[in-house]
Amino acid sequence: MAIEFRKTVPVLRIFSLEKAREFYLDFLGFKIDWQHRFEPDAPVYMQVSRGDVVLHLSEHHGDGTPGTHVYVYMNGAAELQKELIDKNYRHNKPGLQQQDWGMLEVAVVDPFNNRITFGEPTDKTA
């Protein structure tokens, strides 16, 4: 069988399920695909997604490192930035930045210091 790489799923460390839900679901518009705990009071491990973007969020010590940076290629960066600004989330007011390297970017930082940059190619020939 030939080697075939299919997708990457970043694991981001979280410290509060409540804050994670507020940020990823209410603010960014992701949905919970599934979540797991070994026991009722154990740390949670969950998958959230929006479109083709899939992230794993973990309260487990050693899963991910706070301060991780994830880059998401997308279309509609300006529309996403407007959607986020319109939500009036008091902890994040993302701007829209045209980069010299041909990307229009919207960057957000979650409550655990993980950064997600959403980038749309503006140089369609690249």
FENQUI-V18357 format. One record per residue. N is the residue number from 1. RES is the residue in one small letter. OMEGA is omega in whole degrees, -180 to 180 (* if undefined). Layout:
# FENQUI-V18357
n=N res=RES omega=OMEGA
n=N res=RES omega=OMEGA
This chain:
# FENQUI-V18357
n=1 res=m omega=179
n=2 res=a omega=176
n=3 res=i omega=180
n=4 res=e omega=175
n=5 res=f omega=-174
n=6 res=r omega=178
n=7 res=k omega=177
n=8 res=t omega=177
n=9 res=v omega=178
n=10 res=p omega=175
n=11 res=v omega=-179
n=12 res=l omega=-179
n=13 res=r omega=175
n=14 res=i omega=-179
n=15 res=f omega=-178
n=16 res=s omega=178
n=17 res=l omega=180
n=18 res=e omega=180
n=19 res=k omega=178
n=20 res=a omega=178
n=21 res=r omega=179
n=22 res=e omega=-176
n=23 res=f omega=-172
n=24 res=y omega=-179
n=25 res=l omega=-174
n=26 res=d omega=-176
n=27 res=f omega=-175
n=28 res=l omega=177
n=29 res=g omega=175
n=30 res=f omega=174
n=31 res=k omega=176
n=32 res=i omega=176
n=33 res=d omega=178
n=34 res=w omega=173
n=35 res=q omega=-176
n=36 res=h omega=171
n=37 res=r omega=177
n=38 res=f omega=178
n=39 res=e omega=-177
n=40 res=p omega=-179
n=41 res=d omega=-179
n=42 res=a omega=176
n=43 res=p omega=-180
n=44 res=v omega=170
n=45 res=y omega=-174
n=46 res=m omega=175
n=47 res=q omega=174
n=48 res=v omega=-180
n=49 res=s omega=170
n=50 res=r omega=-174
n=51 res=g omega=-180
n=52 res=d omega=-179
n=53 res=v omega=179
n=54 res=v omega=177
n=55 res=l omega=170
n=56 res=h omega=178
n=57 res=l omega=-174
n=58 res=s omega=172
n=59 res=e omega=-177
n=60 res=h omega=175
n=61 res=h omega=179
n=62 res=g omega=176
n=63 res=d omega=180
n=64 res=g omega=-180
n=65 res=t omega=176
n=66 res=p omega=-178
n=67 res=g omega=177
n=68 res=t omega=177
n=69 res=h omega=178
n=70 res=v omega=178
n=71 res=y omega=-178
n=72 res=v omega=174
n=73 res=y omega=-175
n=74 res=m omega=168
n=75 res=n omega=178
n=76 res=g omega=-179
n=77 res=a omega=-180
n=78 res=a omega=179
n=79 res=e omega=177
n=80 res=l omega=-180
n=81 res=q omega=178
n=82 res=k omega=178
n=83 res=e omega=-178
n=84 res=l omega=179
n=85 res=i omega=-179
n=86 res=d omega=179
n=87 res=k omega=177
n=88 res=n omega=177
n=89 res=y omega=-170
n=90 res=r omega=-177
n=91 res=h omega=-176
n=92 res=n omega=175
n=93 res=k omega=-173
n=94 res=p omega=176
n=95 res=g omega=178
n=96 res=l omega=-175
n=97 res=q omega=174
n=98 res=q omega=-179
n=99 res=q omega=179
n=100 res=d omega=-177
n=101 res=w omega=172
n=102 res=g omega=178
n=103 res=m omega=171
n=104 res=l omega=-168
n=105 res=e omega=172
n=106 res=v omega=-178
n=107 res=a omega=176
n=108 res=v omega=177
n=109 res=v omega=-178
n=110 res=d omega=-178
n=111 res=p omega=-177
n=112 res=f omega=177
n=113 res=n omega=172
n=114 res=n omega=-179
n=115 res=r omega=173
n=116 res=i omega=176
n=117 res=t omega=177
n=118 res=f omega=-175
n=119 res=g omega=178
n=120 res=e omega=176
n=121 res=p omega=178
n=122 res=t omega=175
n=123 res=d omega=-173
n=124 res=k omega=178
n=125 res=t omega=-178
n=126 res=a omega=*
